[in-house]
């Protein structure tokens, strides 16, 4: 089968669509969390994600797509995303979307740091400096010593760590596993685990909430499907910077739906996080092209 031709322009449009789906999912989840318990909303996110995949792929393809050479690694990867989702949804129940999204952008920097012991990659002093700058950005957002810091802000640090683990597992499995199989495992594991927990937290769900539950799951599933398509069409190095568009969506939706106005310290810390993340991307792109630069 011939390789898919590179089309960076279409890939960029698709990743922007995927990020819009994820940001909209988070905003709807925050709205639902005002009425329902966190386990209910997380259950809806994965259950309707699974239903959407079954409709798109066809139920007859599901058993074949679940076949994998590394089932335990697939389950671990899916569990890391589930933990990340549960912590993020808990956090946005208490703090603005933009704040949570900004702190979450620590994750790409943690991937850089963890790639040394986990993947055996070499990270030079310049990228380590970018990681430190990103940590400073998080401290500016949290402002320790400048009044009380909401405990939910620290929960997002856990989100960044678990999502970094999820990203590393995606790198490892992506070398040999099908992307649709990985996506299906996230839905199946998330649905299975939350289905065991949600009965203890169940509340009556009105029709409006059922529709929003479906939208949350569909947006999550669609976002991941579009993301996979984007990375098949375009070079990863061309797409990476556009993930930061989620911060713009988070600020916009947070303001329109919840009246959250970004504070100066959040904007300043976010700028450092985005700048450090973009620098890491820039260095990785240069090194991938084997330019005559030190591994910084």
N, C-alpha and C positions, 0 to 999 in steps of 0.2 A: 504494500500500500504506500503511495507516495506521501511524503511528509507534507503537513499543512503549511502553505506558504506564509511567511511572516507578514503580518499586517498590523503594524503598531498603532495606526490611527483608529482602526476598529477596536483593537484591544483596549486602548485608552478609554474609548466611549463605553465599552462594556464594564471596565473596572469602576468607572464613575457611576454607572447604573448599579453595580453590585454594592458599592459603598452607600449609595442612596437607600438601597433596600435595607442594609444593616442599620443605618441610622434611623430609618423609619420604624424598623422593628423595635429598636431600643426605646424610641419615643412612645410607641403604642404600649410596650411593656410597662413603662413608667406610669402611663395613664391607668392601665389595668391594675397595677399594684396598689393604687389608691382604693380599690374595691375588693381585691382578692389577695389571698395568701401567695407568697413567693413560690412555693412548690406547685401550686395550680398553674401559674403563669409559665414556669419552666416546663411543666408537663405539656402544656398547650404548644409551646414553642417547638418541642421535639416530636410530639404526636402528629400535629398537623404538617410538620416538615416531612415526616415519613409518609403520610397520606398523599401529600403533594408529589413526592417522588414516585409513589406507586402509580399515581394517575399519569404522570409524565412518561415514566419508563415502561409501564405496563406491569401488572402483578406477576405475570409469568416470568419476567426477567429477574425478579428480586432474588430467588434462590440461587441462580447462577452467579449474580453479582456478589453474593455473600461469600462465595468461595475465595479463599485467600491462603497463601502460603504462611502468613504470619498472623494468625487470629489473635494471639495475646497482645501483640504490638498494636493491632487495630483497636482492640478493646481499651488498652492503655491510652492511646491517642484520643479516642472518643470520650473516655472518662475525664481526661484533662480539660477538654472543651466543655463538658458538662459542669465540672467544678467551676470553671471560669465563668460560665453563663450564670450559675446560681449565685456566685459572689457578686457579679456585676449587677444582676437584677436586684439583689438585696441592697447594694450600695446606692443605686439610683432611686431607691425608695426614700432616701434621706438627703442626698446631695444632688446638685444640678447635673444634668446630662453632660454639659460641657466640661465641668470639673472632672467627672469620672472618666470621660473620654480622653482628656488631656493626660491624666495620670496613667491611663492605660497605654499611652504611647511610649511608656518606658519599656514595653515588651520587646520591640525590635532591638533595643540596646542590650537587654538581658540575653536575647538570642546570640548577640555578638559575644558576650561574656561567656555564656554557657557552651558555645560552639568549641571552645578550647578543650574542656575536659570531656565533653560528650562526643564531639565529632573529630577531635584531634586537629582542628584547624589552627592556623597561626594568626594571631591578632597582634599587630604592631602597636607602638606607643601612641600613634595618632588616633587610632580607633579606640584605644583605651581612654584617651583624653576625651573623646566624644562621649563615651559612656559616663565619665565623671561629670561632664557638663550637663548631660541629661539628668543625672541624679540631683545636681544643683537646681535644675528646672523643677523637679518634683518638690524639692524643699521649699522653693519659692511659692509653689502652689499651696502646699500644706501650711507654710508659715509657722513652724514650731516656735513657741516662745512668744508669739504675737497674739495670744488669746487661745481659747480652746479650739482644738482640732477635732472635727467630728470623726468618731471611730470608723464610720463608713469609708472615709478617705483612705484609711489604712487597709481596708478590705480590698480596695482597688489595687493596692500593691500585690495582694495575693492573686488578683485577676491577671496582672501583668506577668507574674511568675508562672502561673499555670498555663497562660496562653503562650508564653515563650516555650514551655515544655511541649505544648501542642504543636507549635511551629517547627521545633526540632524533630519531633516524631514525623511530621509531614515531610520534612526533608529526607529523613531516613527511609520512610516507606515509599516516598515518591520515586525512588530509584528503581523499584521493582513492582509496585502495586498500581492498579488502575485508579484514577482519580475518582471515578463514580463509585467504585467500591469503598473507598475511604469515606466519601460523603454519605453513603448509605449506612456504614457502620456508625457514624456519629448520630444519625437519626435513630437507628435501631437501639443502640446502647442507651441513648438519652431517654427514649420512650420507655424502654424496659425498666430502667432504674427508677424513673420518676413515677411510673405506674404503680410501683410497690410502695412509694412514699405518699403519693397524693391523697389516698383515701383518708389518711389521718388529718388532713388539712382541708378537706373538701367543704366548700360552701355552695349554696344554690347559685346557679349561673343563669342570668337572664339572657334572652335572645341576643341583645346588643353585645353582651360580653362574648357569647359564642362566636359571633361574627368577627369580633376583634381577636379572639383566640386564633381563629382560622387565619386571619390576616398576619398575625405574628409568626405563626409557623410557616405560612406560605412565603412571606418575605425572607425569612431565614433560609429556607430551602432554595428559593429562587436566587437569592444573593450568592449562595455558594455555587449553584449551577452556572450562573453567569460568570462568576470568578474563575471557575475551571476553564470555561470557554475562552475567557480573556487571556489566560496564561497559555492556552494552546495556540492562540492567534498571534500573540505578541511576545517580545522578549521581556523577561522578568525585570531586567534593568530599566526598561522603558516604563513599566507599570508601577514600580515601587513608590515613587514620589507621590502618586495620586491617592494613595491610601490615606494621606493626611487630609484629604477633602472631608473626611468624616468629622473632623473638628469643626469645620464650617457648618455642616449639617447639624451637628449637636448644638452649636450656639444658636442657630436659626430656629430649630424646632423647640429648643428649650425656652426661647423667648416667646415664640408664637403660642405654644401650648401651655406653658407653665409660668410665663412671666419672669423667667430667670434672666437677669442682666449680668453678663460676664464682668468680673471685677478686674482691676488693673493688675493685681498680682497673678491672677490666673492667666491673663493674656501674656504677661512677661515670662512666666514659667513655661507656658505652652510654646512660646517662641524659641526658648532654649531647647526644649525637647524636640521640636520639629527640626530646628537647625542641626542639632547633633545627629538626629536620625537621618537627615538628608546627607550629612557629611559621611556617615558610615556607608550609606548607599553609594555615594560618589566614589569612595575609596574602593569598595568592592567591585564597582563597575570598571574602574581603572585597572585593578589587579586582574580581573577576568580577561581584560584585553591584553594582559601581559606587557603593559607599558613599562619602561625602565624606571620604575619607582620602587622604593623600599616597601616592604609589607607593612604599611602604617595603618 
